[in-house]
């Protein structure tokens, strides 16, 4: 799976069901290991955002489905 494939999926937090948006970036160390992903929350009504960027470790991903990525950010 490519990073571009992950960027088309909505990220849902299992703890509260919030949609965290989509992956916009990834931090990768010198060995090529993914340290964490960064998602940007969706904009409501094209102007108002529900918050800033959210970062989460690769280990927080519980399931990658066809349309969504489920993460546990408890």
N, CA, C, O and CB atoms as a CASP TS submission, in Angstrom:
PFRMAT TS
TARGET T0000
AUTHOR 0000-0000-0000
METHOD Language model
MODEL 1
PARENT N/A
ATOM      1  N   UNK     1       0.846  -1.175   0.000  1.00  0.00           N
ATOM      2  CA  UNK     1       0.000   0.000   0.000  1.00  0.00           C
ATOM      3  C   UNK     1       0.891   1.237   0.000  1.00  0.00           C
ATOM      4  O   UNK     1       1.899   1.283   0.705  1.00  0.00           O
ATOM      5  CB  UNK     1      -0.962  -0.001   1.220  1.00  0.00           C
ATOM      6  N   UNK     2       0.523   2.215  -0.776  1.00  0.00           N
ATOM      7  CA  UNK     2       1.267   3.459  -0.881  1.00  0.00           C
ATOM      8  C   UNK     2       0.694   4.513   0.064  1.00  0.00           C
ATOM      9  O   UNK     2      -0.467   4.436   0.465  1.00  0.00           O
ATOM     10  CB  UNK     2       1.249   3.971  -2.323  1.00  0.00           C
ATOM     11  N   UNK     3       1.515   5.491   0.413  1.00  0.00           N
ATOM     12  CA  UNK     3       1.039   6.597   1.242  1.00  0.00           C
ATOM     13  C   UNK     3      -0.127   7.298   0.571  1.00  0.00           C
ATOM     14  O   UNK     3      -1.067   7.722   1.243  1.00  0.00           O
ATOM     15  CB  UNK     3       2.171   7.595   1.520  1.00  0.00           C
ATOM     16  N   UNK     4      -0.076   7.425  -0.737  1.00  0.00           N
ATOM     17  CA  UNK     4      -1.175   8.081  -1.457  1.00  0.00           C
ATOM     18  C   UNK     4      -2.486   7.309  -1.311  1.00  0.00           C
ATOM     19  O   UNK     4      -3.559   7.912  -1.346  1.00  0.00           O
ATOM     20  CB  UNK     4      -0.822   8.227  -2.941  1.00  0.00           C
ATOM     21  N   UNK     5      -2.417   5.988  -1.147  1.00  0.00           N
ATOM     22  CA  UNK     5      -3.623   5.192  -0.894  1.00  0.00           C
ATOM     23  C   UNK     5      -4.204   5.534   0.479  1.00  0.00           C
ATOM     24  O   UNK     5      -5.421   5.635   0.633  1.00  0.00           O
ATOM     25  CB  UNK     5      -3.307   3.676  -0.983  1.00  0.00           C
ATOM     26  N   UNK     6      -3.341   5.709   1.464  1.00  0.00           N
ATOM     27  CA  UNK     6      -3.800   6.047   2.814  1.00  0.00           C
ATOM     28  C   UNK     6      -4.401   7.448   2.863  1.00  0.00           C
ATOM     29  O   UNK     6      -5.300   7.707   3.663  1.00  0.00           O
ATOM     30  CB  UNK     6      -2.642   5.941   3.812  1.00  0.00           C
ATOM     31  N   UNK     7      -3.919   8.350   2.020  1.00  0.00           N
ATOM     32  CA  UNK     7      -4.376   9.731   2.048  1.00  0.00           C
ATOM     33  C   UNK     7      -5.803   9.897   1.541  1.00  0.00           C
ATOM     34  O   UNK     7      -6.387  10.967   1.714  1.00  0.00           O
ATOM     35  CB  UNK     7      -3.454  10.584   1.233  1.00  0.00           C
ATOM     36  N   UNK     8      -6.376   8.884   0.927  1.00  0.00           N
ATOM     37  CA  UNK     8      -7.753   8.971   0.432  1.00  0.00           C
ATOM     38  C   UNK     8      -8.773   8.463   1.444  1.00  0.00           C
ATOM     39  O   UNK     8      -9.976   8.501   1.185  1.00  0.00           O
ATOM     40  CB  UNK     8      -7.888   8.188  -0.857  1.00  0.00           C
ATOM     41  N   UNK     9      -8.302   7.988   2.594  1.00  0.00           N
ATOM     42  CA  UNK     9      -9.191   7.387   3.594  1.00  0.00           C
ATOM     43  C   UNK     9      -9.421   8.338   4.772  1.00  0.00           C
ATOM     44  O   UNK     9      -8.498   9.018   5.221  1.00  0.00           O
ATOM     45  CB  UNK     9      -8.605   6.056   4.098  1.00  0.00           C
ATOM     46  N   UNK    10     -10.653   8.378   5.261  1.00  0.00           N
ATOM     47  CA  UNK    10     -10.956   9.144   6.471  1.00  0.00           C
ATOM     48  C   UNK    10     -10.396   8.402   7.677  1.00  0.00           C
ATOM     49  O   UNK    10     -10.373   7.172   7.707  1.00  0.00           O
ATOM     50  CB  UNK    10     -12.492   9.373   6.624  1.00  0.00           C
ATOM     51  N   UNK    11      -9.947   9.160   8.668  1.00  0.00           N
ATOM     52  CA  UNK    11      -9.406   8.580   9.893  1.00  0.00           C
ATOM     53  C   UNK    11     -10.445   8.752  10.996  1.00  0.00           C
ATOM     54  O   UNK    11     -10.865   9.869  11.299  1.00  0.00           O
ATOM     55  CB  UNK    11      -8.042   9.247  10.290  1.00  0.00           C
ATOM     56  N   UNK    12     -10.855   7.634  11.593  1.00  0.00           N
ATOM     57  CA  UNK    12     -11.875   7.637  12.638  1.00  0.00           C
ATOM     58  C   UNK    12     -11.250   7.169  13.949  1.00  0.00           C
ATOM     59  O   UNK    12     -10.592   6.130  14.003  1.00  0.00           O
ATOM     60  CB  UNK    12     -13.079   6.731  12.247  1.00  0.00           C
ATOM     61  N   UNK    13     -11.469   7.960  15.013  1.00  0.00           N
ATOM     62  CA  UNK    13     -10.981   7.607  16.341  1.00  0.00           C
ATOM     63  C   UNK    13     -11.971   6.640  16.991  1.00  0.00           C
ATOM     64  O   UNK    13     -13.146   6.967  17.154  1.00  0.00           O
ATOM     65  CB  UNK    13     -10.784   8.880  17.222  1.00  0.00           C
ATOM     66  N   UNK    14     -11.497   5.462  17.359  1.00  0.00           N
ATOM     67  CA  UNK    14     -12.363   4.459  17.986  1.00  0.00           C
ATOM     68  C   UNK    14     -12.901   4.905  19.336  1.00  0.00           C
ATOM     69  O   UNK    14     -13.978   4.469  19.742  1.00  0.00           O
ATOM     70  CB  UNK    14     -11.611   3.163  18.153  1.00  0.00           C
ATOM     71  N   UNK    15     -12.171   5.770  20.040  1.00  0.00           N
ATOM     72  CA  UNK    15     -12.575   6.196  21.378  1.00  0.00           C
ATOM     73  C   UNK    15     -13.890   6.965  21.365  1.00  0.00           C
ATOM     74  O   UNK    15     -14.774   6.706  22.182  1.00  0.00           O
ATOM     75  CB  UNK    15     -11.491   7.052  21.999  1.00  0.00           C
ATOM     76  N   UNK    16     -14.018   7.914  20.431  1.00  0.00           N
ATOM     77  CA  UNK    16     -15.205   8.769  20.434  1.00  0.00           C
ATOM     78  C   UNK    16     -15.917   8.864  19.085  1.00  0.00           C
ATOM     79  O   UNK    16     -16.924   9.563  18.973  1.00  0.00           O
ATOM     80  CB  UNK    16     -14.823  10.136  20.875  1.00  0.00           C
ATOM     81  N   UNK    17     -15.420   8.186  18.078  1.00  0.00           N
ATOM     82  CA  UNK    17     -16.071   8.183  16.770  1.00  0.00           C
ATOM     83  C   UNK    17     -15.810   9.420  15.932  1.00  0.00           C
ATOM     84  O   UNK    17     -16.386   9.571  14.854  1.00  0.00           O
ATOM     85  CB  UNK    17     -17.525   8.030  16.949  1.00  0.00           C
ATOM     86  N   UNK    18     -14.941  10.315  16.416  1.00  0.00           N
ATOM     87  CA  UNK    18     -14.649  11.537  15.668  1.00  0.00           C
ATOM     88  C   UNK    18     -13.902  11.251  14.380  1.00  0.00           C
ATOM     89  O   UNK    18     -13.029  10.384  14.327  1.00  0.00           O
ATOM     90  CB  UNK    18     -13.846  12.493  16.520  1.00  0.00           C
ATOM     91  N   UNK    19     -14.260  11.994  13.342  1.00  0.00           N
ATOM     92  CA  UNK    19     -13.536  11.935  12.083  1.00  0.00           C
ATOM     93  C   UNK    19     -12.371  12.900  12.190  1.00  0.00           C
ATOM     94  O   UNK    19     -12.572  14.105  12.337  1.00  0.00           O
ATOM     95  CB  UNK    19     -14.459  12.280  10.863  1.00  0.00           C
ATOM     96  N   UNK    20     -11.148  12.377  12.118  1.00  0.00           N
ATOM     97  CA  UNK    20      -9.950  13.184  12.271  1.00  0.00           C
ATOM     98  C   UNK    20      -9.431  13.721  10.945  1.00  0.00           C
ATOM     99  O   UNK    20      -8.352  14.311  10.897  1.00  0.00           O
ATOM    100  CB  UNK    20      -8.879  12.380  12.946  1.00  0.00           C
ATOM    101  N   UNK    21     -10.175  13.525   9.883  1.00  0.00           N
ATOM    102  CA  UNK    21      -9.760  14.010   8.573  1.00  0.00           C
ATOM    103  C   UNK    21      -8.998  12.958   7.809  1.00  0.00           C
ATOM    104  O   UNK    21      -9.284  11.765   7.912  1.00  0.00           O
ATOM    105  CB  UNK    21      -8.917  15.251   8.711  1.00  0.00           C
ATOM    106  N   UNK    22      -8.017  13.410   7.036  1.00  0.00           N
ATOM    107  CA  UNK    22      -7.208  12.507   6.222  1.00  0.00           C
ATOM    108  C   UNK    22      -5.730  12.779   6.445  1.00  0.00           C
ATOM    109  O   UNK    22      -5.346  13.872   6.860  1.00  0.00           O
ATOM    110  CB  UNK    22      -7.560  12.652   4.734  1.00  0.00           C
ATOM    111  N   UNK    23      -4.915  11.793   6.169  1.00  0.00           N
ATOM    112  CA  UNK    23      -3.468  11.922   6.323  1.00  0.00           C
ATOM    113  C   UNK    23      -2.950  12.952   5.322  1.00  0.00           C
ATOM    114  O   UNK    23      -3.247  12.890   4.129  1.00  0.00           O
ATOM    115  CB  UNK    23      -2.759  10.548   6.123  1.00  0.00           C
ATOM    116  N   UNK    24      -2.161  13.906   5.843  1.00  0.00           N
ATOM    117  CA  UNK    24      -1.564  14.901   4.957  1.00  0.00           C
ATOM    118  C   UNK    24      -0.044  14.806   4.943  1.00  0.00           C
ATOM    119  O   UNK    24       0.605  15.369   4.062  1.00  0.00           O
ATOM    120  CB  UNK    24      -1.989  16.297   5.375  1.00  0.00           C
ATOM    121  N   UNK    25       0.534  14.087   5.925  1.00  0.00           N
ATOM    122  CA  UNK    25       1.988  14.005   5.985  1.00  0.00           C
ATOM    123  C   UNK    25       2.391  12.814   6.842  1.00  0.00           C
ATOM    124  O   UNK    25       1.569  12.243   7.559  1.00  0.00           O
ATOM    125  CB  UNK    25       2.595  15.315   6.546  1.00  0.00           C
ATOM    126  N   UNK    26       3.666  12.445   6.758  1.00  0.00           N
ATOM    127  CA  UNK    26       4.213  11.372   7.580  1.00  0.00           C
ATOM    128  C   UNK    26       5.633  11.746   7.970  1.00  0.00           C
ATOM    129  O   UNK    26       6.375  12.302   7.159  1.00  0.00           O
ATOM    130  CB  UNK    26       4.180  10.003   6.830  1.00  0.00           C
ATOM    131  N   UNK    27       6.016  11.445   9.211  1.00  0.00           N
ATOM    132  CA  UNK    27       7.385  11.659   9.677  1.00  0.00           C
ATOM    133  C   UNK    27       8.109  10.329   9.590  1.00  0.00           C
ATOM    134  O   UNK    27       7.676   9.335  10.173  1.00  0.00           O
ATOM    135  CB  UNK    27       7.419  12.234  11.140  1.00  0.00           C
ATOM    136  N   UNK    28       9.221  10.315   8.854  1.00  0.00           N
ATOM    137  CA  UNK    28       9.980   9.085   8.620  1.00  0.00           C
ATOM    138  C   UNK    28      11.409   9.320   9.085  1.00  0.00           C
ATOM    139  O   UNK    28      12.003  10.353   8.778  1.00  0.00           O
ATOM    140  CB  UNK    28       9.940   8.661   7.107  1.00  0.00           C
ATOM    141  N   UNK    29      11.969   8.351   9.835  1.00  0.00           N
ATOM    142  CA  UNK    29      13.335   8.532  10.318  1.00  0.00           C
ATOM    143  C   UNK    29      14.351   8.153   9.236  1.00  0.00           C
ATOM    144  O   UNK    29      13.971   7.789   8.123  1.00  0.00           O
ATOM    145  CB  UNK    29      13.568   7.692  11.587  1.00  0.00           C
ATOM    146  N   UNK    30      15.631   8.239   9.564  1.00  0.00           N
ATOM    147  CA  UNK    30      16.705   7.994   8.594  1.00  0.00           C
ATOM    148  C   UNK    30      16.748   6.549   8.100  1.00  0.00           C
ATOM    149  O   UNK    30      17.284   6.276   7.026  1.00  0.00           O
ATOM    150  CB  UNK    30      18.038   8.350   9.208  1.00  0.00           C
ATOM    151  N   UNK    31      16.181   5.619   8.883  1.00  0.00           N
ATOM    152  CA  UNK    31      16.180   4.217   8.467  1.00  0.00           C
ATOM    153  C   UNK    31      14.971   3.870   7.605  1.00  0.00           C
ATOM    154  O   UNK    31      14.880   2.758   7.086  1.00  0.00           O
ATOM    155  CB  UNK    31      16.213   3.316   9.686  1.00  0.00           C
ATOM    156  N   UNK    32      14.038   4.819   7.448  1.00  0.00           N
ATOM    157  CA  UNK    32      12.846   4.581   6.637  1.00  0.00           C
ATOM    158  C   UNK    32      11.635   4.150   7.443  1.00  0.00           C
ATOM    159  O   UNK    32      10.583   3.866   6.872  1.00  0.00           O
ATOM    160  CB  UNK    32      13.138   3.547   5.610  1.00  0.00           C
ATOM    161  N   UNK    33      11.768   4.097   8.774  1.00  0.00           N
ATOM    162  CA  UNK    33      10.643   3.706   9.630  1.00  0.00           C
ATOM    163  C   UNK    33       9.686   4.886   9.786  1.00  0.00           C
ATOM    164  O   UNK    33      10.113   6.017  10.017  1.00  0.00           O
ATOM    165  CB  UNK    33      11.146   3.220  11.023  1.00  0.00           C
ATOM    166  N   UNK    34       8.377   4.606   9.658  1.00  0.00           N
ATOM    167  CA  UNK    34       7.358   5.639   9.865  1.00  0.00           C
ATOM    168  C   UNK    34       7.229   5.885  11.357  1.00  0.00           C
ATOM    169  O   UNK    34       6.891   4.973  12.112  1.00  0.00           O
ATOM    170  CB  UNK    34       5.981   5.223   9.244  1.00  0.00           C
ATOM    171  N   UNK    35       7.496   7.110  11.785  1.00  0.00           N
ATOM    172  CA  UNK    35       7.381   7.465  13.196  1.00  0.00           C
ATOM    173  C   UNK    35       5.945   7.844  13.545  1.00  0.00           C
ATOM    174  O   UNK    35       5.395   7.376  14.543  1.00  0.00           O
ATOM    175  CB  UNK    35       8.332   8.619  13.538  1.00  0.00           C
ATOM    176  N   UNK    36       5.342   8.696  12.715  1.00  0.00           N
ATOM    177  CA  UNK    36       3.946   9.063  12.936  1.00  0.00           C
ATOM    178  C   UNK    36       3.356   9.685  11.669  1.00  0.00           C
ATOM    179  O   UNK    36       4.070  10.105  10.759  1.00  0.00           O
ATOM    180  CB  UNK    36       3.824  10.042  14.125  1.00  0.00           C
ATOM    181  N   UNK    37       2.031   9.724  11.650  1.00  0.00           N
ATOM    182  CA  UNK    37       1.277  10.363  10.579  1.00  0.00           C
ATOM    183  C   UNK    37       0.685  11.660  11.106  1.00  0.00           C
ATOM    184  O   UNK    37       0.478  11.816  12.309  1.00  0.00           O
ATOM    185  CB  UNK    37       0.162   9.424  10.034  1.00  0.00           C
ATOM    186  N   UNK    38       0.416  12.583  10.203  1.00  0.00           N
ATOM    187  CA  UNK    38      -0.249  13.832  10.546  1.00  0.00           C
ATOM    188  C   UNK    38      -1.522  13.903   9.712  1.00  0.00           C
ATOM    189  O   UNK    38      -1.496  13.727   8.494  1.00  0.00           O
ATOM    190  CB  UNK    38       0.683  15.081  10.292  1.00  0.00           C
ATOM    191  N   UNK    39      -2.642  14.165  10.398  1.00  0.00           N
ATOM    192  CA  UNK    39      -3.909  14.332   9.677  1.00  0.00           C
ATOM    193  C   UNK    39      -4.403  15.752   9.884  1.00  0.00           C
ATOM    194  O   UNK    39      -4.159  16.369  10.921  1.00  0.00           O
ATOM    195  CB  UNK    39      -4.978  13.300  10.158  1.00  0.00           C
ATOM    196  N   UNK    40      -5.090  16.250   8.894  1.00  0.00           N
ATOM    197  CA  UNK    40      -5.673  17.585   8.963  1.00  0.00           C
ATOM    198  C   UNK    40      -7.175  17.439   9.063  1.00  0.00           C
ATOM    199  O   UNK    40      -7.796  16.797   8.217  1.00  0.00           O
ATOM    200  CB  UNK    40      -5.276  18.448   7.731  1.00  0.00           C
ATOM    201  N   UNK    41      -7.764  18.029  10.089  1.00  0.00           N
ATOM    202  CA  UNK    41      -9.200  17.894  10.266  1.00  0.00           C
ATOM    203  C   UNK    41      -9.938  18.599   9.148  1.00  0.00           C
ATOM    204  O   UNK    41      -9.487  19.612   8.612  1.00  0.00           O
ATOM    205  CB  UNK    41      -9.630  18.449  11.619  1.00  0.00           C
ATOM    206  N   UNK    42     -11.084  18.035   8.812  1.00  0.00           N
ATOM    207  CA  UNK    42     -11.899  18.590   7.734  1.00  0.00           C
ATOM    208  C   UNK    42     -12.425  19.962   8.087  1.00  0.00           C
ATOM    209  O   UNK    42     -12.625  20.293   9.256  1.00  0.00           O
ATOM    210  CB  UNK    42     -13.054  17.666   7.413  1.00  0.00           C
ATOM    211  N   UNK    43     -12.643  20.746   7.065  1.00  0.00           N
ATOM    212  CA  UNK    43     -13.237  22.064   7.252  1.00  0.00           C
ATOM    213  C   UNK    43     -14.750  21.955   7.125  1.00  0.00           C
ATOM    214  O   UNK    43     -15.271  21.264   6.249  1.00  0.00           O
ATOM    215  CB  UNK    43     -12.670  23.082   6.227  1.00  0.00           C
ATOM    216  N   UNK    44     -15.439  22.650   8.015  1.00  0.00           N
ATOM    217  CA  UNK    44     -16.888  22.696   7.961  1.00  0.00           C
ATOM    218  C   UNK    44     -17.300  23.979   7.252  1.00  0.00           C
ATOM    219  O   UNK    44     -16.791  25.055   7.566  1.00  0.00           O
ATOM    220  CB  UNK    44     -17.510  22.615   9.387  1.00  0.00           C
ATOM    221  N   UNK    45     -18.198  23.871   6.320  1.00  0.00           N
ATOM    222  CA  UNK    45     -18.705  25.014   5.570  1.00  0.00           C
ATOM    223  C   UNK    45     -17.569  25.814   4.930  1.00  0.00           C
ATOM    224  O   UNK    45     -17.659  27.034   4.801  1.00  0.00           O
ATOM    225  CB  UNK    45     -19.531  25.916   6.482  1.00  0.00           C
ATOM    226  N   UNK    46     -16.513  25.127   4.535  1.00  0.00           N
ATOM    227  CA  UNK    46     -15.378  25.670   3.796  1.00  0.00           C
ATOM    228  C   UNK    46     -14.539  26.708   4.530  1.00  0.00           C
ATOM    229  O   UNK    46     -13.524  27.148   3.991  1.00  0.00           O
ATOM    230  CB  UNK    46     -15.867  26.264   2.559  1.00  0.00           C
ATOM    231  N   UNK    47     -14.916  27.112   5.725  1.00  0.00           N
ATOM    232  CA  UNK    47     -14.151  28.149   6.419  1.00  0.00           C
ATOM    233  C   UNK    47     -13.757  27.755   7.827  1.00  0.00           C
ATOM    234  O   UNK    47     -12.620  27.978   8.244  1.00  0.00           O
ATOM    235  CB  UNK    47     -14.939  29.419   6.466  1.00  0.00           C
ATOM    236  N   UNK    48     -14.681  27.174   8.556  1.00  0.00           N
ATOM    237  CA  UNK    48     -14.456  26.890   9.972  1.00  0.00           C
ATOM    238  C   UNK    48     -13.852  25.503  10.112  1.00  0.00           C
ATOM    239  O   UNK    48     -14.361  24.543   9.533  1.00  0.00           O
ATOM    240  CB  UNK    48     -15.777  26.999  10.784  1.00  0.00           C
ATOM    241  N   UNK    49     -12.771  25.389  10.876  1.00  0.00           N
ATOM    242  CA  UNK    49     -12.190  24.079  11.128  1.00  0.00           C
ATOM    243  C   UNK    49     -12.581  23.609  12.518  1.00  0.00           C
ATOM    244  O   UNK    49     -12.904  24.413  13.392  1.00  0.00           O
ATOM    245  CB  UNK    49     -10.657  24.116  10.977  1.00  0.00           C
ATOM    246  N   UNK    50     -12.547  22.301  12.710  1.00  0.00           N
ATOM    247  CA  UNK    50     -12.873  21.725  14.000  1.00  0.00           C
ATOM    248  C   UNK    50     -11.632  21.545  14.862  1.00  0.00           C
ATOM    249  O   UNK    50     -11.697  20.858  15.881  1.00  0.00           O
ATOM    250  CB  UNK    50     -13.576  20.398  13.815  1.00  0.00           C
ATOM    251  N   UNK    51     -10.543  22.119  14.499  1.00  0.00           N
ATOM    252  CA  UNK    51      -9.323  21.975  15.282  1.00  0.00           C
ATOM    253  C   UNK    51      -8.126  21.988  14.356  1.00  0.00           C
ATOM    254  O   UNK    51      -8.250  22.236  13.157  1.00  0.00           O
ATOM    255  CB  UNK    51      -9.351  20.681  16.117  1.00  0.00           C
ATOM    256  N   UNK    52      -6.967  21.718  14.928  1.00  0.00           N
ATOM    257  CA  UNK    52      -5.745  21.736  14.148  1.00  0.00           C
ATOM    258  C   UNK    52      -5.366  20.352  13.680  1.00  0.00           C
ATOM    259  O   UNK    52      -6.182  19.431  13.654  1.00  0.00           O
ATOM    260  CB  UNK    52      -4.622  22.333  14.948  1.00  0.00           C
ATOM    261  N   UNK    53      -4.110  20.230  13.312  1.00  0.00           N
ATOM    262  CA  UNK    53      -3.603  18.944  12.862  1.00  0.00           C
ATOM    263  C   UNK    53      -3.527  17.970  14.035  1.00  0.00           C
ATOM    264  O   UNK    53      -3.355  18.375  15.185  1.00  0.00           O
ATOM    265  CB  UNK    53      -2.222  19.106  12.200  1.00  0.00           C
ATOM    266  N   UNK    54      -3.656  16.687  13.726  1.00  0.00           N
ATOM    267  CA  UNK    54      -3.577  15.630  14.730  1.00  0.00           C
ATOM    268  C   UNK    54      -2.459  14.681  14.313  1.00  0.00           C
ATOM    269  O   UNK    54      -2.410  14.258  13.159  1.00  0.00           O
ATOM    270  CB  UNK    54      -4.948  14.870  14.879  1.00  0.00           C
ATOM    271  N   UNK    55      -1.562  14.342  15.236  1.00  0.00           N
ATOM    272  CA  UNK    55      -0.496  13.383  14.973  1.00  0.00           C
ATOM    273  C   UNK    55      -0.791  12.089  15.711  1.00  0.00           C
ATOM    274  O   UNK    55      -1.309  12.105  16.827  1.00  0.00           O
ATOM    275  CB  UNK    55       0.880  13.952  15.394  1.00  0.00           C
ATOM    276  N   UNK    56      -0.457  10.962  15.080  1.00  0.00           N
ATOM    277  CA  UNK    56      -0.630   9.674  15.738  1.00  0.00           C
ATOM    278  C   UNK    56       0.411   8.692  15.237  1.00  0.00           C
ATOM    279  O   UNK    56       0.767   8.691  14.059  1.00  0.00           O
ATOM    280  CB  UNK    56      -2.045   9.124  15.502  1.00  0.00           C
ATOM    281  N   UNK    57       0.899   7.849  16.154  1.00  0.00           N
ATOM    282  CA  UNK    57       1.896   6.838  15.828  1.00  0.00           C
ATOM    283  C   UNK    57       1.292   5.740  14.963  1.00  0.00           C
ATOM    284  O   UNK    57       0.085   5.496  14.992  1.00  0.00           O
ATOM    285  CB  UNK    57       2.488   6.239  17.103  1.00  0.00           C
ATOM    286  N   UNK    58       2.152   5.087  14.197  1.00  0.00           N
ATOM    287  CA  UNK    58       1.714   3.982  13.342  1.00  0.00           C
ATOM    288  C   UNK    58       1.044   2.887  14.179  1.00  0.00           C
ATOM    289  O   UNK    58       0.103   2.235  13.725  1.00  0.00           O
ATOM    290  CB  UNK    58       2.911   3.398  12.557  1.00  0.00           C
ATOM    291  N   UNK    59       1.540   2.696  15.402  1.00  0.00           N
ATOM    292  CA  UNK    59       1.002   1.646  16.279  1.00  0.00           C
ATOM    293  C   UNK    59      -0.428   1.928  16.727  1.00  0.00           C
ATOM    294  O   UNK    59      -1.115   1.011  17.179  1.00  0.00           O
ATOM    295  CB  UNK    59       1.888   1.488  17.498  1.00  0.00           C
ATOM    296  N   UNK    60      -0.895   3.171  16.614  1.00  0.00           N
ATOM    297  CA  UNK    60      -2.260   3.533  17.003  1.00  0.00           C
ATOM    298  C   UNK    60      -3.296   3.069  15.970  1.00  0.00           C
ATOM    299  O   UNK    60      -4.491   3.030  16.263  1.00  0.00           O
ATOM    300  CB  UNK    60      -2.363   5.046  17.195  1.00  0.00           C
ATOM    301  N   UNK    61      -2.838   2.720  14.766  1.00  0.00           N
ATOM    302  CA  UNK    61      -3.756   2.235  13.732  1.00  0.00           C
ATOM    303  C   UNK    61      -4.199   0.825  14.092  1.00  0.00           C
ATOM    304  O   UNK    61      -3.371  -0.063  14.294  1.00  0.00           O
ATOM    305  CB  UNK    61      -3.087   2.263  12.320  1.00  0.00           C
ATOM    306  N   UNK    62      -5.515   0.625  14.171  1.00  0.00           N
ATOM    307  CA  UNK    62      -6.059  -0.683  14.523  1.00  0.00           C
ATOM    308  C   UNK    62      -6.558  -1.441  13.303  1.00  0.00           C
ATOM    309  O   UNK    62      -6.516  -2.671  13.268  1.00  0.00           O
ATOM    310  CB  UNK    62      -7.183  -0.527  15.524  1.00  0.00           C
ATOM    311  N   UNK    63      -7.036  -0.702  12.295  1.00  0.00           N
ATOM    312  CA  UNK    63      -7.583  -1.364  11.104  1.00  0.00           C
ATOM    313  C   UNK    63      -7.546  -0.385   9.938  1.00  0.00           C
ATOM    314  O   UNK    63      -7.870   0.793  10.091  1.00  0.00           O
ATOM    315  CB  UNK    63      -9.045  -1.872  11.356  1.00  0.00           C
ATOM    316  N   UNK    64      -7.150  -0.882   8.783  1.00  0.00           N
ATOM    317  CA  UNK    64      -7.213  -0.094   7.555  1.00  0.00           C
ATOM    318  C   UNK    64      -8.229  -0.772   6.649  1.00  0.00           C
ATOM    319  O   UNK    64      -8.016  -1.886   6.170  1.00  0.00           O
ATOM    320  CB  UNK    64      -5.798   0.027   6.857  1.00  0.00           C
ATOM    321  N   UNK    65      -9.345  -0.070   6.424  1.00  0.00           N
ATOM    322  CA  UNK    65     -10.401  -0.616   5.580  1.00  0.00           C
ATOM    323  C   UNK    65     -10.368   0.009   4.197  1.00  0.00           C
ATOM    324  O   UNK    65      -9.424   0.716   3.845  1.00  0.00           O
ATOM    325  CB  UNK    65     -11.767  -0.394   6.223  1.00  0.00           C
ATOM    326  N   UNK    66     -11.398  -0.257   3.422  1.00  0.00           N
ATOM    327  CA  UNK    66     -11.472   0.284   2.057  1.00  0.00           C
ATOM    328  C   UNK    66     -11.655   1.803   2.061  1.00  0.00           C
ATOM    329  O   UNK    66     -11.113   2.495   1.199  1.00  0.00           O
ATOM    330  CB  UNK    66     -12.625  -0.376   1.288  1.00  0.00           C
ATOM    331  N   UNK    67     -12.421   2.325   3.033  1.00  0.00           N
ATOM    332  CA  UNK    67     -12.735   3.740   3.049  1.00  0.00           C
ATOM    333  C   UNK    67     -12.209   4.489   4.267  1.00  0.00           C
ATOM    334  O   UNK    67     -12.092   5.714   4.234  1.00  0.00           O
ATOM    335  CB  UNK    67     -14.195   3.911   2.970  1.00  0.00           C
ATOM    336  N   UNK    68     -11.892   3.774   5.336  1.00  0.00           N
ATOM    337  CA  UNK    68     -11.487   4.444   6.579  1.00  0.00           C
ATOM    338  C   UNK    68     -10.279   3.769   7.208  1.00  0.00           C
ATOM    339  O   UNK    68      -9.962   2.611   6.933  1.00  0.00           O
ATOM    340  CB  UNK    68     -12.645   4.464   7.576  1.00  0.00           C
ATOM    341  N   UNK    69      -9.618   4.541   8.065  1.00  0.00           N
ATOM    342  CA  UNK    69      -8.543   4.033   8.919  1.00  0.00           C
ATOM    343  C   UNK    69      -9.033   4.214  10.350  1.00  0.00           C
ATOM    344  O   UNK    69      -9.363   5.328  10.756  1.00  0.00           O
ATOM    345  CB  UNK    69      -7.153   4.787   8.662  1.00  0.00           C
ATOM    346  N   UNK    70      -9.082   3.135  11.112  1.00  0.00           N
ATOM    347  CA  UNK    70      -9.521   3.207  12.506  1.00  0.00           C
ATOM    348  C   UNK    70      -8.295   3.311  13.402  1.00  0.00           C
ATOM    349  O   UNK    70      -7.378   2.494  13.314  1.00  0.00           O
ATOM    350  CB  UNK    70     -10.386   1.966  12.892  1.00  0.00           C
ATOM    351  N   UNK    71      -8.288   4.328  14.266  1.00  0.00           N
ATOM    352  CA  UNK    71      -7.185   4.536  15.196  1.00  0.00           C
ATOM    353  C   UNK    71      -7.718   4.583  16.626  1.00  0.00           C
ATOM    354  O   UNK    71      -8.873   4.941  16.858  1.00  0.00           O
ATOM    355  CB  UNK    71      -6.417   5.837  14.856  1.00  0.00           C
ATOM    356  N   UNK    72      -6.872   4.220  17.570  1.00  0.00           N
ATOM    357  CA  UNK    72      -7.248   4.266  18.986  1.00  0.00           C
ATOM    358  C   UNK    72      -6.417   5.344  19.665  1.00  0.00           C
ATOM    359  O   UNK    72      -5.266   5.109  20.032  1.00  0.00           O
ATOM    360  CB  UNK    72      -7.040   2.876  19.682  1.00  0.00           C
ATOM    361  N   UNK    73      -7.003   6.531  19.832  1.00  0.00           N
ATOM    362  CA  UNK    73      -6.322   7.650  20.469  1.00  0.00           C
ATOM    363  C   UNK    73      -6.909   7.901  21.848  1.00  0.00           C
ATOM    364  O   UNK    73      -7.380   8.999  22.145  1.00  0.00           O
ATOM    365  CB  UNK    73      -6.423   8.914  19.602  1.00  0.00           C
ATOM    366  N   UNK    74      -6.874   6.845  22.708  1.00  0.00           N
ATOM    367  CA  UNK    74      -7.444   7.003  24.043  1.00  0.00           C
ATOM    368  C   UNK    74      -6.525   7.699  24.990  1.00  0.00           C
ATOM    369  O   UNK    74      -6.874   7.901  26.153  1.00  0.00           O
ATOM    370  CB  UNK    74      -7.811   5.686  24.605  1.00  0.00           C
TER
END
